[in-house]
Amino acid sequence: MDNTAAFRRIALNRAPGTLYQRFLFVLLVALDVGALGGAFRLGYWLRVKAPLFPGDDPVTLSGDFSGLLPTLALHMLTLLATFFFAQLYHQKRASSRLDQFVTILTSVSVGVTLTGGIATFLFKNSLYDADYSRQLVLYIWVFSIVFVVFERELYRFVTTRLRMAGVGRDRVLIVGSGDAAKTIIDQIQSRPDLGYHILGIINGTSVREVSGVPLIGHFADLPHLIDSQHVAEVIIALPEMPNSELVRLIAMCQRGNTSIKIYPDMFAYMAGGMSVDELGGMPLLTVRDMPLRGWKLALKRGLDMFGALLGLILLSPLLVLTAILIRLESRGPVWFCQERAGLDGRPFPMIKFRTMRRDSEKGGPGWTVRDDPRVTRMGRWMRNTNWDELPQLINVLLGQMSLVGPRPEQPFFVEKFRESIPRYMERHREKAGMTGWAQVNGYRGDTSIEERTKYDLYYVEHWSLWFDIKIIIRTVAQTLLRRSNNAY
């Protein structure tokens, strides 16, 4: 009786947030319906006014549009169902635009195909038999993709602005006090568009605050805090906690509809690249199962050569102009060649436009920092726009680098990092890249090597051709828009 009353009270306290999420869901469905209906109607109009293949379809469309209403209803229902199963109504906080576009493209293609097949099966030679021609299907397919993508961008814009204004933010507790907790808190504080409001940190130590977020309780206080503060999400940032204690902590957080997320340890990062094998019927986990081998390696090399040649040809006038400007500003060579560690740790000469004074490393290798006094004026612009990296297209063409991969470091730093960062050398199992998964997620220049290594290992373990294309597109978009988040 008491438990029932308690859960009822919790549900009532969370009702505003729940109603807000339901409102967003209904709004998104309504926008999809409007986009799909508009695409269908525009496709019909263009089929009549501007047929793609005149004379190819003998059936005229001089009749009333009402004859296609059953097909329109089927079209909407089929695509809404396809969107649902593709998790397009799962409201993610930081979804990639590229991933969303591919999902929409795939879902609309499947939905339109299903609509054509079901319409033929249900309406052929019936009262509702209408001209659902090839041209009409093509128009509807194209405009459905365009309208849904535009409508989803409008939805993203509105919900992001609401979150940044403090509307619909979820209350979150951070469990932990170390570097993992600090990383999560810094990410949330730098991204108000994620829609989180941090209530405080929970830990079992004497640490009173992390990145300005105060301690509001200890492990034993979790059940009470989750209920009394109406916590929507608990993030556990204790990657080194023993499994038995972690299970007990999770059990304490399982209250009502509270979501629980765990910051993974290094083994969890490896788990993404694991596969299950057998030894006489006994299951074994293969940790070092390389995705980039055989024909996939040739495919990646083909993409590298195509991209490098295309880039060098199209950008050659601008590259020549850049070389002239560098020489006009300061004496010295235009190029800066530096030894870097590449595939299997083997050194190679990496080419860049010179951005520093000639004597910048007379005291030995040094880490470049923000507002480095050694950087020239032209060099500062090139570093801000990553323009100084473009000569590395030559390294890519020669096979020393790839368009995408872990960024190469100087051998001096490689020897230093391999002793202090677990699995650091495993990032050298693939060619170094002009850009990488770590870079498009904000880890460029003077940033955490540990975090950068995690992203590099994730890329090595999860390589695919689409992954490379996605990183290239995000690099170009972030460079042009001067952004470094993962919205793309």
NUSE-54679 format. One record per residue (C-alpha): residue in one letter; x, y, z. Coordinates in steps of 0.5 Angstrom, whole numbers, padded with zeros to 4 digits, always signed. Example, Ala and Ser with C-alpha at 12.3 -4.5 7.8 and 13.67 -1.06 7.14 Angstrom:
2
A+0025-0009+0016
S+0027-0002+0014
! end
This chain:
488
M+0000+0000+0000
D+0006+0005+0002
N+0010+0003-0004
T+0004+0004-0009
A+0003+0011-0006
A+0010+0013-0006
F+0011+0011-0014
R+0004+0014-0015
R+0007+0021-0012
I+0013+0020-0016
A+0009+0019-0022
L+0005+0026-0021
N+0012+0030-0019
R+0015+0028-0026
A+0008+0029-0030
P+0011+0036-0033
G+0017+0033-0036
T+0013+0027-0038
L+0008+0031-0041
Y+0013+0036-0045
Q+0016+0029-0048
R+0010+0027-0050
F+0008+0034-0053
L+0015+0034-0057
F+0013+0027-0059
V+0006+0029-0062
L+0009+0035-0065
L+0015+0031-0069
V+0009+0026-0071
A+0005+0032-0073
L+0011+0035-0077
D+0012+0029-0081
V+0005+0028-0083
G+0005+0035-0086
A+0012+0034-0089
L+0010+0027-0092
G+0003+0030-0094
G+0006+0036-0097
A+0011+0032-0101
F+0006+0027-0104
R+0001+0033-0106
L+0007+0037-0109
G+0009+0030-0113
Y+0002+0030-0116
W+0002+0037-0118
L+0009+0036-0122
R+0007+0029-0125
V+0001+0033-0128
K+0005+0040-0130
A+0012+0037-0131
P+0013+0030-0133
L+0020+0027-0133
F+0018+0022-0138
P+0013+0025-0143
G+0009+0020-0146
D+0012+0014-0142
D+0005+0014-0138
P-0001+0013-0142
V-0006+0015-0136
T-0008+0022-0136
L-0008+0025-0129
S-0014+0030-0131
G-0018+0027-0126
D-0019+0029-0118
F-0014+0028-0113
S-0019+0025-0109
G-0018+0018-0113
L-0011+0018-0109
L-0013+0020-0102
P-0013+0012-0100
T-0006+0012-0103
L-0004+0018-0099
A-0007+0015-0093
L-0003+0009-0094
H+0004+0013-0096
M+0003+0016-0089
L+0002+0010-0085
T+0007+0006-0088
L+0013+0012-0087
L+0011+0013-0080
A+0011+0006-0078
T+0018+0006-0082
F+0020+0012-0078
F+0018+0009-0072
F+0022+0002-0073
A+0028+0006-0075
Q+0028+0010-0068
L+0027+0017-0071
Y+0022+0018-0066
H+0027+0016-0060
Q+0029+0023-0058
K+0036+0023-0058
R+0040+0029-0054
A+0046+0030-0059
S+0044+0026-0066
S+0049+0027-0072
R+0046+0031-0078
L+0049+0026-0082
D+0047+0020-0079
Q+0040+0022-0079
F+0040+0024-0086
V+0042+0017-0088
T+0037+0014-0083
I+0031+0018-0087
L+0034+0017-0094
T+0034+0009-0092
S+0027+0010-0088
V+0023+0014-0094
S+0026+0009-0099
V+0024+0003-0096
G+0017+0006-0094
V+0016+0009-0101
T+0017+0002-0104
L+0013-0002-0099
T+0007+0003-0101
G+0008+0002-0108
G+0007-0006-0107
I+0002-0005-0102
A-0002+0000-0106
T-0002-0005-0112
F-0004-0011-0108
L-0010-0007-0104
F-0013-0002-0110
K-0011-0006-0116
N-0017-0006-0121
S-0022-0004-0115
L-0026+0003-0114
Y-0019+0006-0111
D-0015+0004-0117
A-0011+0010-0119
D-0005+0012-0123
Y+0001+0011-0118
S+0006+0011-0124
R+0013+0011-0124
Q+0014+0018-0124
L+0009+0020-0119
V+0013+0015-0114
L+0020+0018-0116
Y+0017+0025-0115
I+0014+0023-0108
W+0021+0020-0106
V+0025+0026-0107
F+0020+0031-0104
S+0019+0026-0098
I+0026+0026-0097
V+0027+0034-0098
F+0021+0036-0094
V+0023+0031-0088
V+0030+0033-0087
F+0028+0040-0087
E+0022+0039-0082
R+0027+0035-0078
E+0032+0041-0078
L+0026+0046-0076
Y+0025+0041-0070
R+0032+0041-0068
F+0032+0048-0068
V+0026+0049-0064
T+0028+0044-0059
T+0035+0046-0058
R+0033+0054-0057
L+0028+0051-0052
R+0033+0047-0048
M+0038+0053-0048
A+0033+0057-0045
G+0032+0052-0040
V+0025+0049-0042
G+0025+0042-0042
R+0032+0040-0038
D+0032+0034-0035
R+0035+0034-0028
V+0041+0029-0027
L+0046+0027-0022
I+0053+0025-0023
V+0056+0020-0019
G+0063+0020-0018
S+0069+0025-0017
G+0075+0024-0021
D+0077+0025-0028
A+0071+0022-0031
A+0066+0026-0027
K+0070+0032-0029
T+0070+0030-0036
I+0062+0029-0036
I+0061+0035-0032
D+0065+0040-0037
Q+0062+0037-0043
I+0055+0038-0040
Q+0057+0045-0038
S+0060+0047-0045
R+0053+0044-0049
P+0047+0047-0046
D+0043+0045-0052
L+0044+0038-0049
G+0038+0040-0044
Y+0041+0037-0038
H+0041+0041-0031
I+0046+0038-0026
L+0043+0038-0019
G+0050+0036-0016
I+0055+0030-0015
I+0055+0024-0011
N+0061+0020-0008
G+0064+0017-0003
T+0070+0021-0002
S+0071+0028+0002
V+0071+0032-0005
R+0067+0037-0004
E+0066+0040-0011
V+0068+0038-0018
S+0068+0043-0024
G+0064+0048-0019
V+0058+0043-0018
P+0057+0042-0011
L+0057+0035-0007
I+0050+0034-0005
G+0050+0027-0002
H+0054+0020-0001
F+0052+0013-0004
A+0047+0012+0001
D+0043+0018+0000
L+0041+0016-0008
P+0034+0013-0007
H+0032+0019-0003
L+0035+0024-0008
I+0032+0021-0014
D+0025+0021-0011
S+0025+0028-0008
Q+0029+0032-0013
H+0025+0028-0019
V+0032+0026-0022
A+0031+0024-0029
E+0038+0021-0030
V+0044+0019-0026
I+0051+0018-0030
I+0055+0014-0026
A+0063+0016-0027
L+0066+0011-0023
P+0070+0007-0029
E+0075+0004-0023
M+0069+0001-0019
P+0069-0006-0017
N+0063-0010-0021
S+0060-0012-0015
E+0060-0005-0012
L+0057-0002-0019
V+0052-0007-0019
R+0050-0005-0012
L+0050+0002-0014
I+0046+0001-0020
A+0040-0002-0016
M+0040+0004-0011
C+0039+0008-0017
Q+0033+0004-0020
R+0027+0008-0018
G+0021+0009-0023
N+0023+0012-0030
T+0030+0014-0028
S+0035+0013-0033
I+0042+0010-0031
K+0048+0011-0035
I+0055+0009-0034
Y+0062+0012-0036
P+0065+0006-0039
D+0072+0003-0037
M+0078+0001-0042
F+0075-0006-0042
A+0069-0003-0045
Y+0072+0001-0050
M+0075-0005-0052
A+0069-0009-0052
G+0066-0005-0058
G+0071-0009-0063
M+0070-0016-0060
S+0067-0022-0063
V+0065-0028-0061
D+0069-0035-0063
E+0069-0042-0061
L+0074-0047-0058
G+0071-0054-0058
G+0064-0051-0057
M+0067-0046-0051
P+0066-0039-0053
L+0072-0034-0053
L+0072-0027-0054
T+0077-0024-0060
V+0079-0017-0058
R+0084-0016-0063
D+0079-0017-0069
M+0081-0012-0074
P+0076-0009-0079
L+0081-0006-0084
R+0084-0012-0087
G+0083-0015-0094
W+0079-0012-0099
K+0077-0007-0094
L+0084-0004-0094
A+0084-0003-0102
L+0077+0000-0101
K+0080+0005-0096
R+0086+0006-0100
G+0082+0008-0107
L+0078+0013-0103
D+0085+0016-0100
M+0088+0016-0107
F+0081+0019-0110
G+0080+0024-0105
A+0088+0026-0105
L+0088+0027-0113
L+0081+0031-0113
G+0084+0036-0107
L+0090+0037-0110
I+0087+0039-0117
L+0082+0043-0114
L+0086+0047-0109
S+0092+0048-0113
P+0091+0055-0115
L+0090+0057-0107
L+0096+0052-0105
V+0100+0056-0109
L+0097+0063-0107
T+0098+0061-0100
A+0106+0059-0101
I+0107+0066-0104
L+0104+0069-0098
I+0108+0065-0093
R+0114+0068-0096
L+0112+0075-0097
E+0111+0075-0089
S+0117+0071-0087
R+0124+0069-0089
G+0125+0061-0090
P+0122+0055-0093
V+0114+0055-0095
W+0114+0048-0093
F+0115+0045-0086
C+0117+0037-0086
Q+0117+0034-0079
E+0118+0027-0077
R+0112+0023-0075
A+0110+0016-0073
G+0105+0013-0077
L+0103+0006-0079
D+0106+0001-0074
G+0110+0007-0071
R+0114+0007-0077
P+0117+0015-0078
F+0115+0019-0084
P+0116+0026-0086
M+0109+0030-0085
I+0109+0036-0090
K+0105+0042-0087
F+0105+0049-0089
R+0110+0053-0084
T+0106+0057-0079
M+0112+0058-0074
R+0118+0062-0074
R+0124+0058-0077
D+0128+0058-0070
S+0121+0055-0067
E+0124+0049-0065
K+0132+0051-0064
G+0131+0048-0056
G+0128+0042-0058
P+0121+0039-0059
G+0115+0043-0056
W+0108+0042-0055
T+0104+0048-0059
V+0099+0051-0054
R+0094+0057-0055
D+0097+0064-0057
D+0103+0061-0058
P+0108+0067-0059
R+0112+0062-0064
V+0106+0063-0069
T+0106+0068-0075
R+0100+0072-0077
M+0099+0068-0083
G+0100+0062-0079
R+0095+0063-0074
W+0090+0064-0079
M+0092+0057-0082
R+0092+0054-0076
N+0085+0057-0074
T+0082+0054-0081
N+0087+0048-0081
W+0089+0050-0088
D+0096+0049-0086
E+0094+0041-0086
L+0093+0041-0093
P+0100+0039-0096
Q+0099+0033-0093
L+0095+0031-0099
I+0101+0029-0102
N+0103+0024-0096
V+0096+0021-0097
L+0098+0020-0105
L+0104+0017-0103
G+0101+0012-0098
Q+0104+0015-0092
M+0098+0017-0089
S+0090+0017-0090
L+0085+0022-0091
V+0082+0019-0084
G+0086+0016-0078
P+0089+0018-0072
R+0093+0024-0072
P+0101+0023-0072
E+0105+0025-0066
Q+0112+0026-0066
P+0116+0020-0064
F+0119+0024-0058
F+0112+0024-0055
V+0110+0017-0058
E+0115+0014-0053
K+0113+0019-0047
F+0105+0017-0048
R+0106+0010-0049
E+0109+0009-0042
S+0103+0013-0039
I+0097+0011-0043
P+0094+0004-0044
R+0094+0002-0051
Y+0097+0008-0054
M+0101+0004-0059
E+0094+0001-0061
R+0092+0007-0065
H+0098+0006-0069
R+0095-0001-0072
E+0092+0004-0078
K+0095+0009-0082
A+0095+0016-0079
G+0090+0021-0082
M+0089+0028-0084
T+0083+0028-0079
G+0080+0023-0075
W+0074+0021-0070
A+0078+0025-0064
Q+0079+0031-0068
V+0071+0032-0070
N+0069+0031-0063
G+0073+0037-0061
Y+0080+0034-0059
R+0085+0038-0063
G+0091+0041-0061
D+0092+0042-0054
T+0087+0037-0051
S+0087+0031-0047
I+0091+0026-0050
E+0088+0020-0046
E+0081+0022-0049
R+0084+0023-0056
T+0087+0016-0055
K+0080+0013-0053
Y+0077+0016-0059
D+0082+0014-0064
L+0082+0007-0061
Y+0074+0007-0062
Y+0076+0009-0070
V+0081+0003-0070
E+0076-0002-0068
H+0070+0000-0071
W+0072+0002-0078
S+0068+0003-0084
L+0067+0006-0091
W+0061+0010-0089
F+0065+0012-0082
D+0071+0015-0086
I+0066+0019-0091
K+0062+0022-0085
I+0068+0024-0081
I+0071+0028-0088
I+0064+0031-0088
R+0064+0033-0081
T+0071+0036-0082
V+0069+0040-0088
A+0063+0043-0084
Q+0066+0044-0078
T+0072+0048-0081
L+0067+0052-0086
L+0062+0054-0080
R+0068+0054-0075
R+0065+0049-0070
S+0067+0043-0066
N+0061+0039-0064
N+0058+0033-0066
A+0052+0036-0069
Y+0054+0034-0076
! end
